Amino acid sequence: MSEQTWTVVDLLRWTTEHFAGLGIESPRLDAEVLLANTLGTGRLELYLHYDKPVTRAERSAFRELVVRRGGDRVPVSQLVGRREFWSLPLRVTGEVLTPRPETETLVETALELLPDVDAEVRVLDVGTGTGAIALAIARERPKARVVATDISPAALQIAAANADELQLNDRVRFLAGSLFEPVAGERFDLVASNPPYLVRGSVGLAPELAHEPEVALFAGDDGLEVLRPLVAGVSEVLEDRGKLVVEIDPSQADAVSALCESAGLVDVQIRRDLAQRPRVVAAWKAEA
Ligand SMILES: C[S@@+](CC[C@H](N)C(=O)[O-])C[C@H]1O[C@@H](n2cnc3c(N)ncnc32)[C@H](O)[C@@H]1O
């Protein structure tokens, strides 16, 4: 008996419905990214080869990814080992947070606060993960010198590999340690950070988060365990008129603004993400 022929479009339709039925947020996109990855092509090429039959070996490799995505809820970024952030293709594993689109709001804010493209500014990214923020700023400000730190040596290895691939390793330095410990005695024009800020055990967390490192996600009973010392200590490493830009959970806008004021920072501002949720707090160190 002849086997049924499965084409690209058949597999996309079937998988999209399957993922939607499981409550996956972006079923069509996930199906496209996984199939393109299996076929070693780009997403757009799928549309050019809609009616192309998919071989048995390719289907079997694709099925494995579909099971891990649908059953175990492994994030697509980890299944394909990549995620694009600020148009930079970044390597991603389970040892590091997958960069989120919301964090592009932080990068936008940082660039607004560093308006001179050719300035030789010094920038610190605390908790760099894949290097997303540090590398985006280094790409956009070609004379900036960036230090990127993380408490996780595994994350730093991935960040350094990303810097190598993007040929930004001559201007981005990676240091291991907590908060400002690795940069004691140094001064920066801007400190950026997307620290862990989720409350452990909070309800409604996406099942995909189980595949990301806890140290990248959770910050104590109120989500401020890292933000609190970060804001309190930032003046030590900021130049006069230096800026702080931090990502927050939308529920933390008032609390983090108050932390900035208590730390003596001025001109505290809140920026919203594309979904209009408060997402970034920015503030300045007043002149001495
Ligand atoms: C939410 S992730 C952000 C990763 C990356 N910056 C991004 O935006 O995609 C937080 C990062 O902070 C790191 N981290 C957690 N606690 C830290 C601490 N006390 N000092 C430095 N880094 C820390 C984690 O290892 C993780 O890589």
The ligand as a Tripos MOL2 file, in Angstrom:
@<TRIPOS>MOLECULE
LIG
   27    29     1     0     0
SMALL
NO_CHARGES

@<TRIPOS>ATOM
      1 C1         16.1210   38.0550   33.0660 C.3       1 LIG1
      2 S1         17.7210   37.4050   32.6470 S.3       1 LIG1
      3 C2         18.2210   38.6120   31.4430 C.3       1 LIG1
      4 C3         19.1780   38.1130   30.4240 C.3       1 LIG1
      5 C4         19.4990   39.1250   29.3040 C.3       1 LIG1
      6 N1         20.0470   40.3530   29.8390 N.3       1 LIG1
      7 C5         18.2490   39.4290   28.5010 C.2       1 LIG1
      8 O1         17.6870   40.5260   28.6830 O.co2     1 LIG1
      9 O2         17.8220   38.5880   27.7000 O.co2     1 LIG1
     10 C6         18.6240   37.8310   34.0870 C.3       1 LIG1
     11 C7         20.1050   37.4800   34.0690 C.3       1 LIG1
     12 O3         20.6860   37.9540   35.2880 O.3       1 LIG1
     13 C8         21.5640   37.0000   35.8190 C.3       1 LIG1
     14 N2         21.6360   37.2400   37.2720 N.ar      1 LIG1
     15 C9         20.7900   36.8440   38.2360 C.ar      1 LIG1
     16 N3         21.1770   37.3060   39.4400 N.ar      1 LIG1
     17 C10        22.3020   38.0470   39.2150 C.ar      1 LIG1
     18 C11        23.1760   38.7830   40.0600 C.ar      1 LIG1
     19 N4         22.9690   38.8890   41.3640 N.pl3     1 LIG1
     20 N5         24.2340   39.3980   39.4930 N.ar      1 LIG1
     21 C12        24.4740   39.3090   38.1580 C.ar      1 LIG1
     22 N6         23.6850   38.6160   37.3090 N.ar      1 LIG1
     23 C13        22.5980   37.9990   37.8320 C.ar      1 LIG1
     24 C14        20.9860   35.6700   35.3910 C.3       1 LIG1
     25 O4         21.9700   34.6580   35.3790 O.3       1 LIG1
     26 C15        20.4220   35.9960   34.0160 C.3       1 LIG1
     27 O5         21.3600   35.7510   32.9970 O.3       1 LIG1
@<TRIPOS>BOND
     1     1     2 1
     2     2     3 1
     3     2    10 1
     4     3     4 1
     5     4     5 1
     6     5     6 1
     7     5     7 1
     8     7     8 2
     9     7     9 1
    10    10    11 1
    11    11    12 1
    12    11    26 1
    13    12    13 1
    14    13    14 1
    15    13    24 1
    16    14    15 ar
    17    14    23 ar
    18    15    16 ar
    19    16    17 ar
    20    17    18 ar
    21    17    23 ar
    22    18    19 1
    23    18    20 ar
    24    20    21 ar
    25    21    22 ar
    26    22    23 ar
    27    24    25 1
    28    24    26 1
    29    26    27 1
@<TRIPOS>SUBSTRUCTURE
     1 LIG1         1 GROUP 0 **** ****
